[in-house]
Amino acid sequence: AGMFLPDRFVRGTCPHCGAEDQAGDNCEVCSRTYSPGDLIDPKSVVSGTTPVQRESEHFFFRLGAFEDSLRDWISAGHVDAGVARKLDEWFEAGLQDWDISRDAPYFGFEIPGAPGKFFYVWLDAPIGYMASLVNLARRKPGTPGLETFFAADSTADVYHFIGKDIVYFHTLFWPAVLEGAGYRKPTGVFVHGFLTINGQKMSKSYGTFISAATYLEELDPESLRYYYACKLGSGIDDIDLNLEDFVARANADPVGKFVNIASRCAGFISRKFDGRLAGELDNPKLYDEFVAAGDHIAACYLGREYSRAMREIMRLADRANQYIDEHKPWQLAKNESQLPRVQAVCTQGINLFRILMIYLKPTLPGVARAVEDFLNVEPLTWHDRSTPILGTVINKFQPLMTRIDARAVARVVEKSMQTTPAEPASADSDAEPKISIDTFLGVDLRVAEVVAAEAVDGADKLIRVTVSLGEERRTVLAGIRTAYDPQSLIGRQVIIVANLEPRKMRFGTSEGMLLAAGPGDQDIFLVSPDTGAQPGMRVR
């Protein structure tokens, strides 16, 4: 194509671990870095051809000059042991000079005094952490500034939470750049694994490449934060967001166990006692047990063992619900003489709930704000757990979290499915990348006849289409329901991509793709062959 290719525009086989389809700067599997020229069988993502190497002058950072200080920093425990072992492999291989420039066309910042040369993204991107801090301090007077956290003699804590695919950049390059610029290194760099959805890599085709904005259209972020906390530990293992398990756990734990404690007690306090709690606890010993558990839970949080913290908190929630079940305030309330016991039991329950909210506040900050309003208290702190609230007035209970409807999750998946709206042809379309005739012939397009079609329950846009390819039948899940009535499709001829890998989706397996034009929604137009074409014929 006659252009310099940025690293990410070249893909091939990793020269270190052999993983296929890796980018030209680092491997997502083994996390090693390299230059595009090191790839095995490299290909341009623009043209699909093998890139040709050309000579170009570049700027380099002498990473090896910082080897001793990097070794000292790593051995001091600023990264986890597993990450440190991985870094040892790179030290043994020798730290190479780091190419920090790229030729145009490239995004980012042009190097002063070097027209057509740009800083490599992983040189300037981490500096964005510092820039964000400076921006915050400018917007909010009184906020500690850059020197407070990054000055060479700073004693403040600076932590990075990163994915395991960018370990090299954050544990070798970035600390060395900071030192070279006269700043301090991070207190800690914590590395997490990847997130999979339903056991698979995120995919727009499967509707599992879910953006935060799409999620928020249908679901509460607190539930997702809790689910992630239940999965996360201090290691670099991948975690899986299984959507069915997500619904079950979010409904069972924070709603069914935690919030349930308050909802079981608050009504009696409001109706029978005008919202006023009792002046003493019914079971101070039980309260003290909940307080004592906070030390272990705090240690779990600090050690980033979030799943252990959630298990311990839910164990306490079970104990609080057991206490309420044992004393049955709903039965005591039937007898006027037992009302003081009702107030005492429910006050105990509200205070146990309050402790649990303190423990869950790092995970459920939105719920915590609602609970603070409900209890009529100042923002909860960890130390507040030591002292119960007694004799105070609480507000009327309002739902703090609601159960997740599986249909809402289905809508998120449906909205996240990849759509490719047609774009008008541009005047300079000749400049667009071309494909070879062999590439085109590799797509098996076939004439098919629709023999059955039905709406997919729970999916607003999907139609389950059964097509005949002559001697073979296929089932295709097509997102065309906004433009077509299922019954109107029966007997119609369409064009299908017949050699796509079957896609397992929430609503079944799709065994192909129907060709259609248009921007989407109601403007979808199925592509059909001319009169005389027969099912199974190949389109060329």
C-alpha positions in Angstrom: 0.0 0.0 0.0 3.1 2.2 0.0 2.8 3.3 3.6 4.7 2.6 6.9 2.6 0.2 8.9 2.2 0.9 12.7 2.8 -2.1 14.9 -0.9 -2.9 15.3 -1.3 -3.0 11.5 1.0 -6.0 11.3 0.0 -9.4 12.6 1.7 -12.7 12.6 3.0 -15.5 14.8 4.8 -14.6 18.0 8.5 -15.3 17.7 8.7 -16.3 21.4 5.8 -18.6 22.1 4.4 -19.4 18.7 0.9 -17.9 19.3 -0.7 -17.0 16.0 -2.4 -13.8 15.0 -0.5 -11.5 17.3 0.1 -7.8 16.9 3.5 -6.3 15.8 4.6 -5.0 19.2 3.7 -7.5 21.8 2.1 -10.9 22.3 -1.2 -11.2 24.2 -0.4 -14.8 25.2 3.2 -14.6 26.6 3.4 -10.8 27.0 6.8 -10.6 25.4 7.6 -7.5 23.3 9.3 -7.4 19.9 9.4 -5.4 16.7 7.1 -6.1 13.7 10.1 -7.5 11.8 10.5 -10.3 14.4 7.0 -11.8 13.7 6.9 -15.1 11.9 4.9 -14.9 8.6 3.9 -11.3 9.2 0.9 -9.9 7.2 -0.4 -6.4 6.8 -4.0 -6.0 8.2 -4.5 -3.3 5.5 -3.7 -5.3 2.4 -3.2 -8.9 3.6 0.2 -9.0 2.0 3.6 -9.6 3.5 5.2 -6.2 4.5 8.4 -5.1 3.0 11.1 -3.9 5.3 12.5 -0.4 4.6 15.2 1.5 6.3 14.1 4.3 8.7 15.8 6.3 11.5 14.4 5.8 15.0 14.8 7.0 18.5 15.7 4.5 21.3 15.5 4.4 25.1 18.5 2.6 26.8 16.5 0.3 29.0 19.5 -1.7 29.9 21.0 1.3 31.7 18.3 0.9 34.4 18.7 -2.9 34.9 20.2 -2.7 38.4 17.6 -0.3 39.8 14.8 -2.2 38.2 16.0 -5.5 39.7 16.2 -3.8 43.1 12.7 -2.4 42.8 11.2 -5.7 41.7 12.9 -7.7 44.4 11.6 -5.2 47.0 8.1 -6.7 46.5 6.5 -4.0 44.3 5.1 -6.7 42.0 3.6 -10.1 42.8 5.9 -13.1 42.9 4.4 -14.6 39.7 5.1 -11.4 37.8 8.6 -11.2 39.3 9.4 -14.7 38.0 8.2 -13.6 34.5 10.4 -10.5 34.7 13.4 -12.7 35.6 13.0 -14.4 32.3 13.3 -11.1 30.5 16.3 -10.0 32.6 18.0 -13.3 31.7 17.4 -12.7 28.0 18.9 -9.2 28.4 17.1 -5.9 28.3 17.2 -4.5 24.8 17.1 -0.8 23.7 13.5 0.2 23.4 12.3 1.7 20.1 10.2 4.7 21.2 9.4 6.2 17.8 7.1 5.3 15.0 6.8 6.6 11.4 3.7 8.4 10.1 0.9 7.6 9.6 0.6 7.1 13.4 -1.7 8.5 16.1 -0.5 10.3 19.2 2.2 12.9 19.6 4.7 14.0 17.0 8.3 14.2 18.3 9.5 17.8 18.5 12.1 18.5 15.8 11.5 15.2 14.0 8.7 15.7 11.4 6.9 12.5 10.5 8.1 10.8 13.7 5.7 10.0 16.5 6.3 8.8 20.1 5.4 5.1 20.5 2.0 4.9 22.3 3.5 2.9 25.2 5.9 5.8 25.9 3.3 8.5 26.1 0.2 6.5 27.3 1.4 6.0 31.0 2.2 9.6 31.2 -1.5 10.1 30.9 -1.8 8.9 34.5 0.2 11.9 35.6 -1.6 14.2 33.2 -5.0 13.1 34.7 -3.7 13.8 38.2 -2.6 17.3 37.1 -6.0 17.9 35.4 -7.8 16.8 38.6 -5.8 19.2 40.7 -6.5 22.0 38.4 -10.3 21.3 38.4 -10.5 20.8 42.1 -8.4 23.2 44.1 -6.9 21.6 47.2 -6.4 18.2 45.5 -2.8 17.0 46.0 -0.9 17.6 42.8 1.7 15.7 40.8 4.7 16.3 43.1 2.8 14.9 46.1 2.6 11.5 44.4 5.4 11.4 41.9 8.3 13.5 43.3 11.5 11.5 43.8 11.2 11.8 47.6 7.4 11.2 47.7 6.2 8.8 50.4 2.6 8.6 49.0 1.2 5.3 47.7 1.0 5.0 43.9 -0.6 1.8 42.6 -1.3 0.6 39.1 -3.9 -2.0 38.3 -3.3 -3.5 34.8 -4.0 -6.4 32.5 -1.5 -9.2 32.1 -0.9 -8.3 28.4 0.9 -5.0 29.3 3.1 -6.2 32.1 6.3 -5.5 30.3 5.4 -1.8 29.6 4.3 -1.1 33.3 7.0 -3.1 35.2 10.1 -2.4 33.1 9.6 0.5 30.6 7.4 2.7 32.8 9.5 2.5 36.0 12.7 3.1 34.0 11.1 6.2 32.2 10.0 7.6 35.6 13.5 7.2 37.1 15.1 8.7 34.0 12.8 11.7 34.3 13.6 12.2 38.0 10.4 10.8 39.4 9.7 7.9 41.9 8.6 4.4 40.8 5.1 3.0 41.7 4.5 1.5 45.1 2.9 -1.5 43.5 1.8 -2.8 40.1 -1.0 -5.3 40.4 -1.7 -7.5 37.4 -5.1 -9.2 36.6 -5.9 -11.7 34.0 -8.4 -11.3 31.1 -12.2 -11.2 31.3 -14.1 -13.8 29.3 -17.8 -14.0 28.8 -19.5 -17.4 29.1 -16.1 -19.0 28.9 -15.1 -17.3 25.6 -13.2 -14.3 24.5 -15.3 -11.2 24.1 -17.0 -11.3 20.7 -19.2 -8.8 18.9 -20.7 -11.6 16.8 -21.8 -13.5 20.0 -23.1 -10.3 21.6 -20.5 -10.6 24.4 -18.4 -7.6 23.6 -20.4 -5.6 26.0 -19.7 -1.9 26.5 -20.3 -0.2 29.8 -22.9 2.1 28.2 -24.9 -0.8 26.8 -24.8 -2.6 30.2 -26.0 0.5 32.0 -29.0 0.8 29.7 -30.5 -2.3 31.3 -28.6 -3.3 34.5 -27.3 -1.9 37.8 -23.5 -1.6 37.9 -23.5 -2.6 41.6 -24.5 -6.1 40.8 -21.6 -6.4 38.3 -19.1 -4.9 40.8 -20.2 -7.6 43.3 -19.9 -10.4 40.8 -16.4 -9.3 39.8 -15.4 -9.1 43.5 -16.6 -12.7 43.9 -14.2 -13.8 41.2 -11.1 -11.7 41.7 -8.1 -12.7 43.6 -4.5 -11.4 43.8 -3.2 -13.6 41.0 -3.2 -13.1 37.2 -5.8 -15.8 36.4 -8.5 -15.0 33.9 -12.0 -14.6 35.3 -15.2 -15.5 33.5 -18.5 -13.6 33.5 -21.0 -16.4 33.1 -24.2 -14.6 32.5 -26.5 -17.2 34.0 -24.3 -17.5 37.1 -24.2 -13.7 37.3 -28.0 -13.5 37.5 -28.2 -16.3 40.0 -25.4 -14.9 42.3 -26.4 -11.3 42.1 -30.0 -12.2 43.1 -29.0 -14.7 45.8 -26.2 -12.7 47.6 -26.5 -8.9 47.7 -30.3 -9.0 47.2 -31.4 -12.3 48.8 -29.0 -12.3 51.7 -27.7 -8.8 52.4 -30.5 -6.4 51.5 -33.0 -8.9 52.8 -31.8 -8.3 56.4 -32.8 -4.7 56.3 -36.1 -5.3 54.5 -37.1 -7.9 57.2 -36.4 -5.6 60.1 -37.1 -2.0 58.9 -40.8 -2.4 58.4 -41.4 -3.3 62.0 -39.3 -0.3 63.2 -41.2 2.1 61.0 -44.7 0.8 61.6 -44.5 -0.1 65.3 -41.9 2.4 66.7 -42.1 5.4 64.3 -38.7 4.6 63.0 -36.9 4.7 66.3 -34.3 2.0 67.1 -34.1 0.4 70.6 -31.7 1.8 73.2 -29.7 -1.4 73.4 -28.7 -4.5 71.4 -30.5 -7.8 71.9 -27.3 -9.8 71.5 -24.1 -7.7 72.0 -21.9 -10.8 71.7 -23.2 -11.5 68.2 -22.5 -7.9 67.3 -19.0 -8.1 68.6 -18.4 -11.2 66.5 -19.4 -9.2 63.4 -17.0 -6.4 64.4 -14.1 -8.8 65.0 -14.5 -10.3 61.5 -13.7 -6.9 60.1 -9.9 -7.3 60.7 -9.8 -10.4 58.5 -12.0 -8.8 55.8 -9.8 -5.7 55.8 -6.8 -7.9 55.3 -8.5 -9.6 52.3 -9.2 -6.2 50.7 -5.7 -5.0 51.3 -4.3 -8.3 49.9 -6.6 -8.0 46.9 -8.3 -11.3 47.8 -11.7 -9.8 47.1 -13.4 -13.2 46.6 -12.4 -14.3 50.1 -13.7 -11.0 51.5 -17.1 -11.6 49.7 -17.3 -15.1 51.0 -16.7 -14.0 54.6 -19.2 -11.2 54.3 -21.9 -13.5 52.9 -21.1 -16.0 55.7 -22.0 -13.2 58.2 -25.1 -12.3 56.2 -26.2 -15.9 56.6 -25.6 -15.7 60.3 -27.7 -12.4 60.5 -30.6 -14.0 58.6 -30.3 -17.0 60.9 -30.6 -14.8 63.9 -33.8 -13.2 62.5 -35.2 -16.6 61.7 -34.6 -17.8 65.2 -36.4 -14.9 66.8 -39.2 -14.5 64.3 -40.2 -10.8 64.8 -43.2 -11.3 62.6 -44.7 -13.7 65.1 -43.6 -11.7 68.2 -45.4 -8.6 66.7 -48.8 -10.4 67.0 -48.5 -10.0 70.7 -48.6 -6.5 72.1 -46.6 -7.5 75.2 -43.8 -8.7 72.9 -43.3 -5.4 71.1 -40.2 -4.4 73.1 -38.6 -7.7 72.0 -39.6 -6.9 68.4 -37.9 -3.6 68.6 -34.7 -5.1 70.2 -34.5 -8.0 67.6 -35.0 -5.6 64.7 -32.5 -3.1 66.1 -30.0 -5.9 66.3 -30.8 -6.9 62.7 -30.4 -3.3 61.5 -27.1 -3.0 63.2 -25.7 -6.3 61.8 -26.9 -5.0 58.4 -25.0 -1.8 58.9 -21.8 -3.6 59.7 -22.2 -5.6 56.5 -22.7 -2.4 54.6 -19.5 -1.1 55.9 -17.7 -4.2 54.8 -19.4 -4.0 51.3 -19.0 -0.3 50.8 -15.7 -0.7 48.7 -17.6 -3.0 46.4 -21.1 -1.4 46.5 -20.6 2.3 46.9 -23.9 3.3 45.3 -25.8 1.0 47.6 -23.8 2.4 50.5 -25.0 5.9 49.8 -28.6 4.7 49.7 -28.1 2.9 53.0 -26.6 6.0 54.6 -29.8 7.9 53.7 -31.9 5.0 55.0 -30.1 4.9 58.3 -30.0 8.7 58.5 -26.2 8.6 59.2 -23.1 10.3 58.0 -21.0 8.5 55.3 -19.9 5.2 56.8 -16.3 4.5 57.6 -14.5 1.3 58.5 -14.1 2.4 62.1 -17.9 3.1 62.5 -18.5 -0.7 62.9 -17.2 -0.6 66.5 -20.1 1.5 67.7 -23.8 0.5 67.1 -26.5 3.0 66.3 -29.1 2.9 69.2 -32.1 5.1 70.0 -31.9 6.9 66.7 -34.6 7.4 64.0 -34.1 5.7 60.7 -36.0 6.5 57.5 -38.6 4.4 55.8 -37.1 1.5 54.0 -36.9 1.8 50.2 -35.6 -1.0 47.9 -31.8 -0.8 47.9 -31.2 -3.3 45.1 -33.6 -5.2 42.8 -33.4 -8.7 41.4 -31.9 -9.0 38.0 -34.3 -10.1 35.3 -32.7 -12.6 32.9 -34.6 -10.9 30.1 -32.6 -7.7 30.8 -29.4 -9.6 30.4 -30.7 -11.0 27.1 -31.4 -7.5 25.9 -27.8 -6.5 26.7 -26.5 -9.4 24.7 -28.8 -8.6 21.8 -27.8 -4.9 21.7 -24.1 -5.9 21.8 -24.3 -8.1 18.7 -22.1 -6.8 16.0 -23.9 -4.8 13.3 -22.3 -3.6 10.2 -24.4 -0.8 8.7 -23.8 0.0 5.1 -21.8 3.1 4.3 -22.3 5.3 1.2 -19.5 4.8 -1.3 -16.9 7.6 -1.1 -15.6 9.5 -4.0 -12.1 8.2 -3.4 -13.2 4.6 -3.0 -10.4 3.5 -5.3 -8.0 4.3 -2.4 -9.7 1.8 -0.1 -7.8 -1.5 0.5 -8.5 -4.1 -2.1 -8.8 -7.9 -1.7 -7.6 -10.5 -4.2 -10.0 -12.7 -6.2 -8.8 -15.6 -4.2 -9.8 -13.9 -1.0 -13.3 -13.2 -2.4 -13.7 -16.8 -3.7 -12.9 -18.0 -0.2 -16.3 -16.7 0.9 -18.9 -19.4 0.1 -22.0 -17.4 -0.9 -25.1 -19.6 -1.7 -28.6 -19.2 -2.8 -31.0 -20.4 -0.1 -34.8 -20.6 0.2 -36.5 -19.8 3.5 -38.6 -22.8 4.6 -39.5 -21.7 8.1 -39.2 -18.5 10.2 -40.2 -17.6 13.7 -39.5 -14.8 16.2 -37.0 -15.6 18.9 -38.6 -15.3 22.4 -36.7 -12.8 24.5 -34.8 -11.2 21.6 -36.4 -8.1 20.1 -34.4 -8.2 16.9 -33.8 -11.9 16.1 -35.7 -14.2 13.8 -34.9 -17.9 13.7 -34.7 -18.7 9.9 -34.5 -22.2 8.5 -33.2 -22.2 4.9 -32.8 -24.9 2.3 -29.6 -25.1 0.3 -31.0 -27.9 -1.9 -29.8 -31.1 -0.2 -29.1 -29.4 3.1 -31.0 -27.3 5.7 -29.5 -24.7 8.0 -30.7 -22.6 10.9 -29.7 -19.0 11.0 -30.4 -16.4 13.7 -30.8 -13.1 11.8 -31.2 -9.7 13.4 -33.8 -8.5 10.9 -37.0 -8.6 13.0 -37.4 -4.8 13.1 -37.8 -4.8 9.3 -39.4 -8.2 8.4 -42.4 -10.2 9.7 -41.2 -13.8 10.1 -44.1 -15.2 8.0 -43.4 -13.0 5.1 -40.0 -14.6 4.7 -41.3 -18.1 4.0 -40.7 -19.1 0.4 -38.3 -16.2 -0.3 -34.9 -16.7 -1.7 -31.9 -15.2 0.0 -28.1 -15.2 -0.1 -26.3 -16.9 2.7 -22.7 -17.0 3.8 -22.4 -20.8 4.0 -18.9 -21.4 5.2 -19.0 -19.4 8.5 -18.1 -21.2 11.6 -21.4 -22.0 13.5 -21.9 -19.5 16.3 -23.3 -20.6 19.7 -25.5 -17.9 20.9 -27.8 -17.5 23.9 -30.8 -18.3 21.8 -29.3 -21.2 19.9 -26.6 -21.9 17.2 -26.5 -19.9 14.0 -25.2 -21.8 11.0 -24.5 -19.0 8.6 -25.4 -15.3 7.8 -28.0 -13.8 5.6 -26.8 -10.9 3.4 -28.6 -7.6 3.8 -28.0 -3.9 3.0 -29.1 -0.8 4.8 -28.2 1.1 8.0 -30.2 -1.1 10.3 -33.4 -0.8 12.4 -36.3 -0.7 9.9 -34.0 0.0 7.0 -32.8 -3.5 6.4 -33.0 -5.0 2.9 -32.3 -8.7 2.3 -30.3 -9.5 -0.8 -32.1 -11.9 -3.2 -31.1 -13.6 -6.5 -32.8 -13.1 -9.8 -35.6 -15.3 -11.0 -34.4 -18.8 -12.0 -31.8 -19.3 -9.3 -32.1 -22.5 -7.4 -31.3 -23.2 -3.7 -27.7 -24.3 -3.3 -26.3 -22.5 -6.3 -23.0 -20.7 -5.5 -22.8 -16.9 -6.0 -19.7 -15.8 -7.8 
